[in-house]
Amino acid sequence: MPDNSAPIYEITPAIRLLSPRHTISGYSDFIGTYFIGGEKKALVDIGPSSAVPGVLAALQEAGIRPEEIDYLILTHIHIDHGGGAGTALKSMINAHVLAHPRGKPHLVDPAALWKASLETLGELARKYGEIEPVPADRVIEAQDAMQIDMGRGITLEVLMTPGHAAHHLSLFEPAGRVLFAGDSAGVYSNGALRLTTPPPFRLADYLASLDRMIALGPLFLCYAHFGCYPDAVSRLRATQDKARLWHGIARAGTEAGKTAEQVAQEIREKDPELAYLAALSSEEYERDYSLLVTSVNGLKA
């Protein structure tokens, strides 16, 4: 049996990061689920189906019963963020899934999403686990500027943040000034910022979404991959700078007829933060390098 025991990281008294011990080698402390607790309780980004046992174990460790969860909030429906929603609802019997309206059809009938996941991720999608459907009556369609009253002074504000995906949303908790960015502000891995810009990618939308997040004046920036950190505004601005740098390199590479792998190598040479790749284990390197190439394909389009 896999070890599903999981560390819990407190961000504020009401907000914690759960880090399930993932069953996929090289993926521990890579996919995070955030718990927000007031009178109501929510999880942000449940992860893939294979992560659900670890999330349940983390909740048990925190003394929270699955039936106490009111909301599963998905920043977007990509398999590594929302693929486990249908599976989790079997235990979280009182929870509703809050997602972008564009995501609802794919949650209710995940056949096309599963097919796309297989085409994009191959064997990794199978390791993440098949996507089980979510009952239509348990999906809430999020709207821009929607506010979710969690009780005890905790409110979650919904912010539509297209870029990483057209159906991406982020959440802001104003009492603690905590921003849950999903993948809209990149990935923070091994002390380095890396973009995640899969196709179809629109730079103008991405930069505008970052501007909206900066305008909120957050103190803490919570990445789905991985961890929550201070200096949120400076991190968001650094993401904008990196997006412009990578986009320029990718477009020039496209005009020169370079492959995605060649462009990825050039980005590694021109972005010193990516030196972290050389220190990764073989499994972690395969994970991050493949995602880098996928990001390049989005930037090149």
C-alpha positions in Angstrom: 0.0 0.0 0.0 1.3 3.5 -0.8 2.1 5.8 2.1 -0.5 8.5 1.8 0.5 10.4 5.0 0.8 14.1 4.2 2.4 17.2 5.7 0.2 20.2 6.3 1.5 23.8 5.9 -0.3 26.6 7.7 -0.5 29.9 5.7 -3.0 31.7 7.9 -5.1 30.3 10.8 -7.8 29.6 8.2 -5.7 28.5 5.3 -3.5 25.4 4.9 -1.7 23.8 2.1 -2.1 20.0 1.9 0.6 18.1 0.2 -0.5 14.5 -0.5 2.3 11.9 -0.8 1.7 11.2 -4.4 1.8 7.7 -5.7 3.6 8.8 -8.9 7.4 8.8 -8.3 8.8 12.3 -8.6 5.5 14.0 -8.0 5.5 14.5 -4.2 5.3 18.1 -3.2 4.4 19.0 -6.8 0.6 19.1 -6.8 -0.9 21.0 -3.9 -4.4 21.3 -2.6 -5.4 24.3 -0.4 -7.8 24.0 2.5 -9.8 27.1 3.5 -11.9 26.8 6.7 -14.5 29.2 8.1 -18.0 28.1 9.0 -17.9 26.6 5.6 -14.9 24.6 4.2 -13.4 24.5 0.8 -10.6 22.8 -1.1 -8.9 24.5 -4.0 -7.6 22.2 -6.7 -8.3 18.7 -5.6 -5.7 17.3 -8.1 -6.0 14.1 -10.2 -7.8 11.0 -9.1 -4.6 9.4 -8.0 -4.1 12.3 -5.4 -7.5 11.9 -3.8 -6.5 9.2 -1.2 -3.7 11.5 -0.1 -6.0 14.5 0.2 -8.4 12.4 2.3 -5.5 11.3 4.5 -4.3 14.9 5.0 -7.9 15.9 6.0 -8.0 13.1 8.5 -4.6 14.2 9.9 -6.1 17.7 10.3 -9.2 16.4 12.0 -11.6 17.3 9.2 -14.2 14.8 7.9 -14.8 14.6 4.2 -18.5 15.3 4.6 -17.6 18.7 6.2 -16.2 20.0 2.8 -18.7 22.4 1.2 -16.8 23.4 -2.0 -14.3 21.9 -4.3 -13.0 25.0 -6.2 -11.1 24.4 -9.4 -8.9 27.0 -10.8 -9.2 25.1 -14.1 -10.2 21.6 -15.2 -6.9 20.3 -16.4 -6.4 16.7 -15.2 -3.7 17.6 -12.6 -6.0 20.2 -11.0 -9.6 18.9 -11.3 -9.4 15.4 -12.6 -10.1 14.0 -9.2 -13.3 16.0 -8.5 -15.7 13.3 -9.4 -13.8 10.7 -7.4 -13.6 13.0 -4.3 -17.3 13.7 -4.3 -18.0 10.1 -3.5 -16.5 10.8 -0.1 -17.3 14.5 0.1 -21.0 13.9 0.0 -22.0 17.5 0.8 -19.6 19.3 -1.5 -20.3 21.2 -4.7 -17.7 21.9 -7.4 -17.2 25.5 -8.3 -15.6 26.0 -11.7 -15.5 28.2 -14.8 -18.7 27.9 -16.9 -16.7 26.6 -19.8 -15.5 23.8 -17.6 -18.9 22.5 -16.5 -19.7 20.4 -19.7 -16.3 18.7 -19.4 -16.8 17.9 -15.7 -20.2 16.4 -16.3 -19.0 14.4 -19.4 -15.2 14.1 -19.1 -14.8 11.9 -22.3 -13.3 14.7 -24.4 -11.1 16.0 -21.5 -9.8 12.5 -20.9 -9.0 12.0 -24.6 -7.2 15.3 -24.7 -5.3 14.4 -21.5 -4.1 11.1 -23.1 -3.1 12.9 -26.3 -1.1 15.6 -24.4 0.3 13.6 -21.5 0.3 10.0 -22.6 1.2 7.5 -19.9 1.3 10.3 -17.3 -2.5 10.8 -17.8 -3.0 7.1 -17.0 -0.9 7.5 -13.9 -3.0 10.4 -12.8 -6.1 8.2 -13.2 -9.2 8.3 -15.2 -11.6 11.3 -14.8 -14.9 10.4 -13.2 -17.9 12.5 -14.0 -19.4 15.1 -11.7 -23.2 15.2 -11.4 -24.5 18.3 -13.1 -26.5 19.3 -10.0 -23.3 19.5 -8.0 -21.6 22.0 -10.3 -21.7 25.7 -9.5 -20.7 28.0 -12.4 -18.3 30.7 -11.2 -18.7 34.3 -12.3 -16.1 37.1 -12.3 -16.2 39.1 -9.0 -18.3 36.4 -7.4 -17.9 36.4 -3.6 -18.1 33.3 -1.5 -18.9 33.9 2.2 -17.1 31.2 4.1 -18.1 32.7 7.5 -15.8 33.8 10.4 -14.7 36.8 8.4 -13.4 34.7 5.5 -14.5 35.6 2.0 -13.3 34.3 -1.3 -13.4 36.6 -4.3 -13.4 35.0 -7.8 -11.2 36.5 -10.5 -11.2 35.3 -14.1 -7.6 35.0 -15.1 -7.3 33.6 -18.7 -3.9 32.9 -20.1 -2.7 29.5 -19.0 -6.2 28.3 -20.1 -9.2 30.3 -21.3 -11.2 28.8 -18.5 -8.8 29.7 -15.7 -9.9 31.5 -12.5 -8.0 32.6 -9.4 -9.2 33.3 -5.9 -8.4 36.2 -3.5 -8.9 36.0 0.3 -8.8 39.7 1.3 -8.5 39.2 5.1 -5.1 37.5 4.8 -4.5 39.0 1.4 -3.9 35.5 0.0 -4.0 34.9 -3.7 -4.6 31.4 -5.0 -3.2 31.6 -8.5 -3.5 28.0 -9.8 -1.3 28.0 -12.9 -1.9 31.7 -13.9 1.3 32.9 -12.3 3.6 30.0 -13.4 5.1 27.2 -11.4 7.5 27.6 -8.5 9.8 24.6 -8.5 13.0 24.0 -6.5 13.3 27.7 -5.8 12.9 28.8 -9.4 10.0 30.3 -11.3 9.0 28.5 -14.5 6.2 29.4 -16.9 3.4 27.0 -17.8 2.0 28.2 -21.1 0.5 25.3 -23.0 -1.3 25.8 -26.3 -3.5 27.6 -27.0 -1.7 30.6 -25.3 -2.4 34.3 -25.6 0.3 36.5 -24.2 -1.9 39.6 -24.0 -4.5 37.7 -21.9 -1.8 36.3 -19.7 -0.2 39.7 -19.0 -3.6 41.3 -18.4 -4.6 38.6 -15.9 -1.3 39.2 -14.0 -2.1 43.0 -14.0 -5.5 42.2 -12.4 -3.9 40.1 -9.7 -1.2 42.7 -9.0 -4.0 45.4 -8.6 -5.4 43.4 -5.7 -2.2 44.0 -3.7 -1.8 40.4 -2.4 0.7 39.6 0.3 0.9 35.8 -0.3 1.0 34.0 -3.6 -0.2 30.4 -3.6 1.0 28.3 -6.5 -0.7 25.0 -7.3 2.8 23.8 -8.2 4.0 24.3 -5.4 3.7 26.3 -2.2 2.6 29.6 -0.9 5.1 32.5 -0.6 5.3 36.2 0.5 6.3 39.1 -1.7 3.4 38.2 -4.0 3.4 41.4 -6.1 7.1 41.2 -6.9 6.6 37.5 -7.9 3.7 38.4 -10.2 5.8 41.1 -11.9 8.7 38.7 -12.3 6.3 36.3 -14.0 5.3 39.1 -16.5 9.0 39.8 -17.2 9.7 36.1 -17.8 6.6 35.7 -20.1 7.9 38.6 -22.3 11.4 37.1 -22.3 10.3 33.5 -23.2 7.8 34.7 -25.7 10.4 36.8 -27.5 12.8 33.9 -27.7 10.1 31.5 -28.8 8.7 33.7 -31.6 12.3 34.4 -32.9 12.9 30.7 -32.8 9.8 30.0 -34.8 10.8 32.5 -37.5 14.2 30.8 -37.6 12.6 27.4 -38.1 13.8 26.0 -34.8 12.1 23.0 -33.1 10.4 23.3 -29.7 13.3 21.4 -28.2 15.8 23.8 -29.7 13.9 26.8 -28.4 13.7 25.2 -25.0 17.4 24.9 -25.0 17.8 28.5 -25.9 15.5 29.5 -23.1 17.5 27.5 -20.7 20.7 29.3 -21.8 19.1 32.8 -21.5 17.1 32.3 -18.3 19.5 31.6 -15.4 16.7 30.4 -13.1 16.4 27.3 -15.2 19.8 26.1 -14.0 17.8 24.2 -11.3 16.9 21.6 -14.0 20.5 20.2 -13.9 20.1 19.3 -10.2 16.9 17.3 -10.5 16.5 13.6 -10.3 15.9 11.8 -13.6 12.2 11.5 -12.8 11.9 15.2 -11.8 13.9 16.3 -14.8 11.7 14.3 -17.2 8.6 15.9 -15.6 9.8 19.5 -15.7 11.6 19.3 -19.1 8.5 17.9 -20.8 6.4 20.7 -19.3 9.0 23.2 -20.5 8.7 21.9 -24.1 4.9 22.0 -23.8 5.1 25.7 -22.7 7.4 26.5 -25.7 4.7 25.0 -28.0 2.2 27.4 -26.5 4.6 30.4 -26.8 5.5 29.5 -30.4 1.9 29.5 -31.6 
